[in-house]
């Protein structure tokens, strides 16, 4: 890592009137480089298998299947084992993907059994059984009707930083299976390069994909076939989800009533930005559940990279109890829970306790401490329930202060989109 620092520092040499500006830019580059290097050291920089999405021809006895709709702003590639890269596409693409999950005797809850070769062994590994392009709104509707439950629920999952297309697909399949989610699974995957050295690229890619996620939420909410929508987002994807909900609220005059649950796992969001997002969504909000941990090393590094501003997912919620109560937000502190992630950043998907709690939430069961012993066993469980949808919220000065910019107009800028030939063209 010292070599990385020296290499970056050598770029600071400059001359002329622009030296100061160049130095500031390079200092930011150094900070990003060191951040990525630290992440790499902590995570071990394990390499992922490549081209693992090529469909296999045979199923395994007793294996489970997850059929998900994948919506992406990534660039398509010709390799059937990869499907999409981490680069930015010019349209929104739709595919239905069927994933095989090994029999329970061959795996542990919270784990993804990655294929060791391009063609997976379904007895021991996650495998793709089929991929089909979804080329029209009618096909989207047919997919939903074939995968919905009795409550006509849909769950939209938005992944975080450092995820390839395959990472996002397998993680959501694992989460749906292990949490016992019965809602129709819709994955929104944005152009992450799947590298710890591309934090800033990923951040801009999340911004690039904001309008697309807005359109997906609006179209789902407008469909008479969809009864309820839950949004689950992780890490950097929580910022994208919150921005999309904010944009939807401005375009529609509020968050659609069908969006009844928003679950933010380890949210990598500036606390001041989060306050502003909540204000701009309006007084009628979905039910929010936030998983936090003050021992999350990834969010600690993000805080350092962001100039020392706290991240929502790495903050002790106690000082914000009054605000959270007013907003109807449930906060669950995952400190101390066993996780397979060295950074303490993925407990929402790899901790059996959190997976079980998440499954209860998605099933519509209450998370009140008196009603679930599991919640009581989680250190720092804090429930500040109180539906913000039943009354207008009178926010304290701490939330909407004079430093917050004026509210933008009610209509988001940018072109609308339309499904055509399996893609939504801008």
N, C-alpha and C positions, 0 to 999 in steps of 0.2 A: 504493500500500500504506500510505502515511502516513495517508491519509484513513481507511482501514479501522481503523488503530490508534487514531486520535483518536475515531472513532465508538464503538469498543469501550470505550476508556478513560473516556468520558463516563458510562458506566453505573456507574462505581465510586462515585459520590456517593450517600451514604446517611446515615441517622441512626438513633439508637436502639440497643438492645442487640444487634440482629441485624446490625449493620453489618459486623462482622468476617466472619461467615459469608457474607454477601452478597458481600463483597469477594473472598473466596476463590473463590466460584462464578464471579464475573465475570472473575477472573484466569484461570481455566480456560477461560472462553469466549474471552478474548483470545488465549490460546495456541492454541486450536483454530482461531480465525479467521486468525491470522497463519500458522499451518501451512498452511491451505487456500490462502491468498493466495500463499505461496511456491511451493506446488505448481503453482498456476495459472500463475505467472510462468515457472517452469522448463519446464512442459509446453506453454506457449503457449496453453493453454485452447482448443484447437481444437474446434470444434463438430462433433458427429457428424450424419450424415444420419439422418433420422427415418423411421419407417414403411417400413423396407426389407425386411420379412419377407413381404410380399404375394407369393404364389406366381406364377411366370411360366408361360406355356403351352408354351414351346418350349425344347428343350435345344440346346446348342452342340456341334458335332462336336469330338471329342477332349477335351471337358471331362471332369473327374473328378467323381464323386459320393460324398458321405459321408452315410450314413443313421444318424442318432444318436437315442438315446432321451434326452429332456430331462425331468428331474425338478425341480420348482421349488416353492418356498414363496412365490413372488411372487403378487400379486393379478392376476387375469385382467382384460383390457380387451376392449372390443368391436371395436377396430380390428384387422383381420386383418394389417395391416402392422406392428403392434407386439406383439400377443398378450398380453404381460404388462408391467406397470409395475414401478417400483421400490418400490412399497408392499407391505406384508406381507399375504399371503393368510391365510385361515383353514383352509386344507387344502393337501395336497400334490397337485399336478397333474402328469399324465404326458402327453407328446406325443411322437410320432415325427416328426422333421423331416429332409427330404432336401435337402442343400445341393449346389449345383453350383459347382465351382471352375474358373476359366478354364484353358484349355490352357496347358501349361508355357511355350510360346513367348511368352505374354502376361503373364507374371508372374515374380517372383523368390522364391526360398525365404525364408520368414519374413515375407512381406508379405500383408496382407489388402487386396484391391482392393474398396473400398467402392462400393456403387452410388451413382451421382450423382443418381439420381431414384428415385421410389418403386418403379418397375418396372426391375429390373436388366437389363443387357445381358450375357448369359452368356458371350459371346465375350471380354469384358474385365473382368467384375466377378463377385464372389460373388453368388449368387442362390439363392432358395428355390424348389425344384421342387414341394414338397408338404408339407403339415402334416396329421397325423392324430391325433385324440384317442385315447389308449390308455386304455380304460375298464374293464379288468378284469385280474386276475392272469393269466388265460389269454392275453390279448393281449400282456402283457409277455413271457410265455414264448415266444409265437409270434415276437415281434420278435427276441428273443435267438437263437432257433434259426435265424432267417433271416440273422443278421449275425455269428454266432460263427465263430471259426477252428477248426482241427483240435484245438487244445489247450483249446477251450471257455473262452477267456480273456475277461474283461471289464475295461475300464479306466474308472474313475470320475474325472472331472475336476471340480475345485472351483476356481472363479475367485476373484479377489481384489477389493480395494476399487475403487470407481469404475468399475463395469461395468454397462451396461444388459443387458437380456435378449439383444438382438441382438449386443452386444459378445461376450458369453459364447459364443453359438452359433457365430458366425463364427470366433472365436479357436480354439475347440476343433476346428472343421472344418479350419482351416488347419494346426493342430498335428498332427492325425491324418494328414492328407494328406502334409505335408512330412516328418514323421518316419517315414512308412511303417508306421504302426501297423495291425496286422491284428486286434487284439482288438476285441470289440464295444464301441462308444463310448457311454458313459453320462455325460451332463452333469448335474451337480447345481448349479443356479443359485439363489442366495438373494437376498433383496430389497435389492440395492444400488441407490441412486438414480442412479448414473452421474454423480456430480458431485463435484468436489474439495472442495466446501464442505459435504459431508455425511459426513465421516470418522466422526464419533461415531455418527450414525444407522446407517451401515453396520456399525460395530462391534457395535452392539446387535442389528442384524438377523442378523449371523452367529450371535450367541448364541441368538437366537430360532429359528434353523433347526437347532440342534444335534441335537435329538431326531429330527428328520426324516431327517438324514443317518445317524444311528445305525440307524434302522429300515431304510433302504435297504441298508446294509452287511450287516445281519443277514439280511434277506430274500435277498440275493444269495448269501450264504455258505451258507444253508440249502438252496438250490435244487440238486438233483442234476444239473441241466443245466449248472451253472457249475463249471468246473474250477479256475480261478485268478482272483484279483482283484488288480489294481494300482490304487492311488490316487495321482493326480497332483494336487497343489494348489499354488496360487500366492499369495504375499503374505498378505493378511488371511485368505484361504481356507485357508491352512495351519493357522492357529489353529483354525478350524472343523473341519478334518479331524482334527487331533490330539485335540481335545475329543471328537469323535464316536468315535474309536477308543478313547479312554479310557473313554467311557460304554459302548461295546460290551463292552469287557473286563470292566467291573464287572458288567454284566448277564449276561454269558455265562461268566464265570470265566476270561477271557483273550481275546486277539484271535484270531478264527477262523483256523485253519491255512490256509484258502484265500486269505487276505489275505497274499500273499507279498512284495509290494513296495510301499513308500510313498516317493514322490518329492516332496520339498518344495523348491519354487523360490522363492528370495528370501523365506524365511519371516519374516513380521512377527509374531514371537512373542517375548515377554519371555523372556530366557534362564533365569530362575529358574522361570517357569511351565513352560517346556519340560522342565526337569529333573523337575519334579513330575509332569507328564503321562507321561513315560517310566517313572517309578517306578510309577505307578498302573496302567499297562497290564500289569504283571506281568513275569515273567522270560522268557516266550516271546514274542519280538517278530518282526515282519516285518523284511525287509531294508530299511534306510533309506538313501536317497541325498539329500543336501542340497546345493543350489546356493547359494553365498554370494558376496558381493562387498563389500569394505570401501569401495568407491567408489559404492555404491548410495545416491543422494541421497534417494530416497523413504524408505528405512529410516533414514537419518540424521535426517530430520525426524521420523519416528515415534519415534525414540529421544528426541529433544528434547521432543516432546509428552508422552511417557510418563515424564517426570521423570528423564531421563538413564540409564535402564536399557537395556542393550544389547539389540538385536534379534538373534535367531539368524542371520538371513540377512545381517546386516551385520557379523558378528564374525569376527575372525581365529581360525580353528580351532586354531592351533598350541598354545595353552595348555591346550586341552581334549583333547589327543591320547589320554591314558590313558583318559579317560571314554569317548571315541568308540570306542576299540578295544574296550572292555568291552561296549559296546552294539552293536557290529557295524555302525557307521554309516560310510558312504562320504561324504566331503565333497569337493566340487569347487569351487574358487575361480575365479570367472569374471572376475576383475580383468583389464583390458586387452583383453578381447574386444570386437570391433566390434559395436555395437548401434545400432539405429535409434531407440532410446528415449533422450531427453535426460537422463532420470533414472537411466539404467543399471539399470533395474528389471525389464525384460522380456526379458533375454537368453535365457531358457529357450525362448522362442517365436519370437524374431526373429533369433537368431544361427545361421547355418547349421551352425557347429561344434557348438554345444550341441544343436541339433535332431537332428543326426546321432548324437550320443552318447546322447541321450534315446531315439532309435529303437532303438539297440543294447540299451539297458537293458530297454525294453519287449518286445524280441524274446527276452529271456532270455539275452543274451550277457554274458559277464563284463566288468567294467570294470577288471580288474586291469591296472596300468600295463604289465606285460611283454607283455600280450596285445592291446593296442590302441595303435597309434601316435598316434591322435587324442587319447587321454587325455594322453599325454606332451606333446603340443603345447600343452595348456591350462595357462596359468600357474598355479602353486600347486596343481596336482593333488595331493590327499592322500587315500590310500586306507587307511582303518583297518579293513580287513575282518576278519572273525572272527564266525561266526554266533552270534548270541545265542540262537538257537533250539535249539542243541545242548546247552546247559548253563545252569543257573541263574546269574543275574548277581549278583555280590557288589559292590554299588555303594559307592564311597568316600564318606567323610563329606562331601566337597564337593558331592555330589549330594543326599543325603538328610540335611540338617542339622537342627538343633533349631529353626530358624525355619520349617521347612515344616509346614503344618497337618497334623493327623491325617488318615488316610485316611477318606473317607466310607464309607457302607455299600456292600454289593456290588450292590444293586439301585438303578438310577436311578429317580428320582421322575418322575411325570408320566404322563399317559394313554397307552395304546398306540394304534396306528393301524391302519386297515384300508382297502384299496382299495375304492372304490365310485363308479361312474359317472365314471371317469377321474380320480378324486382319492382321496387318503387322508385320511379324516376323523379328527380328533383325538378 
